Amino acid sequence: MTIPSTHLLVQTIILGILVGGVYALMSSGLTLIFGVMRVINVAHGAFLIFGAYCTYWLFRLTGLDPLISIVFTAPILFVLGWAVQRYILSRIENPERNSVLFTFALAVTMEGLMGTFWKTTLRSVRPEYASEVIEIATYRIPITRLAGFVAALLVLLILYLILQRTNLGRAIRATIQDRSAAQLVGVNVQMVSALTFGIGIATAAAGGSLLSMIYSFNASSQIDWITRVLTVIVLGGMGSLPGAFVAALILGVTEQLTAVTITLYWSPIVFYIFLFITLIVRPQGLMGEVVREKA
Amino acid sequence: MKRLLSFKSLWLWIAFLALLIFPLVQRSQYYQHVMIMTMMAAVLSSSWNILGGYAGYTSLGHAAFFGLGGYLVALAHNHFGWHPFISTWFLGLIVIGVALIFGWISLRAHGSAFVVVTIAMVFIFRLVALNLASITNGARGLTQDRPGWGGVYWSPEFIKVPFHYIMLALLCLTIFASWRIRQSKFGLGLIAIREDEGKAEAVGIDTMLYKVLAFGISAYFMAVAGGIYSYFFTYIDPMFIFDIFTGVTMVLIAILGGRGTLWGPVLGAFIMEPLGNWVIGTFGGTQIHLTVFGGILLAVMLFMPQGILPALTDIIKQRQRAGESMAQP
């Protein structure tokens, strides 16, 4: 273990916050889906990677900027997510109990398909500005990370506005609070579920675009990403958006600090340790209610 | 004794005898290999079933104990010269200890959250194996001496035979344990937990103790299998042995055959494992393999959520009922 200088420490925390913003975006859809449906979508990581691949091919074939490509990939994945919920997920028996296994099977299937078509080569999207760095008061900030952070905040803002200002948003929040009561006052819970799933997957598309720019990925990276975003929502409190945001920042900073003070190889373990500690000490997470599911 | 000779058990005796003479009749190295892996899959899945089937707690992370068993046996073989065929049964007990600790932590979570924790468990084990390079040799993995006994190496033509019989012995032990648990008050408690944990607790079952014990027991047979496996291949590495896919495969096999039944996991293994080998042999590569496994799991959960064995039993019962009503018009 090495104690870093103050300068390095601040630099690391800045990077951690930037990464945390992207984690927040990636996990927002997952926590939203859980809130509405009480379903943990383990295929979220696979959708992230699918979004990243869409961005990659758009960039390779047309040279489209990865940030702008969100405008195209998000609607595609929205429709995909809506269809998955409407036609497949809604049909399984006892969803609260079986959904994890089912979405895990979906993730494995998607990983297999993506691996078959696009092989195992590690990909990443490198736009022209990829290696540029901004220097603010001697702190170096890679421009892709900054752009990723800003884009993440923008998408989260849009999500917030949808939830707070539209009728769909009101219906979603009502369903999160009390499913049967929402149904009683005339909310079409089935439709809300499918649309929420679509929105959740659309945020995964945006997250995937940012991922493709900052990290390299292939089909089997989905498992790394799903463990990260799952930890974020468990720590934040499953179903809570503000909780996920705070948890994402905490985890982003902690991960970067571990990478600097111990070694890069141990930094992923931060997520798993957080996951275990959260479940022992505070199973409801930072901002969630106690999840009393029937096991 | 009477039950051991009944008509139903006749088929079991035939199957057992077939497995007993299999390596003597079938001399093909390939089929002998597939049979060993099939029996191993049946062990893993039956073992998983004790927690996942009887108690209803879906763990996707039991591959962690499979891998831990493999590492302990390989280390004991390399450092102390302990023969894996003997040491694996004892080192499995250490794995139970580790499993009890992890069970005690992770079983605080219920339902979906529990599944998530068990996924993380595999990755913790893998990261530790990767990073404790001074003990585990890190990503380069551990190599063992070629299999043999008393200083004599087994010849390539003979080498699968001892592995066949030790795996068969483990399979019998696992099924026997699973059967005994199902018959016992302990097994009844586990099923009560699956049906309604709150009520089970209300009628005086120490649910936490029962769950943790089931977690530990189901880790034991996996650890023993992992030990045999590491000696069989004489090489293990963290990426391969702590694989989340190993965990998914045993769950798929149990669900396909019939989760929570005694013979379902065994039946599932004898369907899935040969099929998996055929897919890899025909199409090659792991990626198509993933799609096929994932696709089958999706299909089973959508169209036959209870599994083959319970579905078959239902059909037979209906036939019988139909037969009875025909007999008494």
Interface residues (C-beta under 8 A of the other chain):
Chain A: R38 V39 I40 V42 I88 R91 I92 E93 N94 E96 R97 N98 S99 V100 L101 F102 F104 A105 L106 A107 V108 T109 M110 E111 G112 L113 G115 T116 T120 A219 I223 I226 T227 L230 T231 V234 M238 T263 Y265 W266 P268 I269 F271 Y272 I273 L275 F276 L279 I280 P283 V291 R292 E293 K294 A295
Chain B: G56 Y57 T58 L60 I105 S106 R108 A109 H110 G111 S112 A113 F114 V115 V116 V117 I119 A120 M121 F123 I124 L127 L130 N131 I193 D196 E197 G198 I244 F245 V248 V251 L252 I255 G285 T286 Q287 I288 H289 L290 T291 V292 F293 G294 G295 L297 L298 M301 L302 P305
